[in-house]
């Protein structure tokens, strides 16, 4: 198939990913037709040229090391526990959306402000004067990341040092933004409400493979099953949707 040059508009870049329904949260596998992202976004990871060439190629749904061995991701640290319906304004308030993630200083600033909009009943997620949070893993209830579709939300969490969020369910746009930016792994519990089983400060380990996942709470001694991350995993591992597309040969920078 002949390659087709695509010139994105000045303020946006749209990229169709087939089959995109496999990048939806495990609890909401519905057809998703197109991702659209501001041209300034994702540049920290992608540095894409304005002119791109699209190639029709197939991509693998599994992530492998040299020799074909399946990749396993393991994250370990203290967890921060949240309730249901944590919205994007609580994750990063709108007044900070002028910060540009592609600017290293502003990216760090976003991390220091992660979850600053939470109600006062929660402890500080990032200690005052610190650039990073002590909590590597967030455990949340249902509908995490609801509200406006700001990609700054997963970026702020990633910039704060968060590696993974384990929630009962997600707002789909937050899940897709997490995958597209490659900032965090949005994982789902396979056993209901882990936010009631864990407490902030518990020491946990998250282990995930393509077909299975597990959260071990070393403080309580309990293990909990997680839903597999599926085809979203390799996209996040690559550093986001543009990096993954380059890695798999789906898009390449046009030659001058």
Buried (B, 14 or more C-beta within 10 A) or exposed (E): EEEEEBEBEEEEBEBEBEEBBBBBBBBBEEEBEEBEBEBBBBBBBBEBBEEBBBBEEEBEEBBEEEEEEEBEBEBBBBBBBBBBBBBBBBBBBEEBBEBBBBBEEBBBBBBBBBBBBBEEEBEEBBEEEEEBBBBBBBBBBBBBBBBBBBBBBBBBBBBBBBBBBBBBBBBBBBBBBBBBBBBBBBBBBBBEBBBEBBBBEBBBBBBBBBEBBBBBBEBBEBEBEBBBBBBBBBBBBBBBBBBBBBBBEBBBEBEE
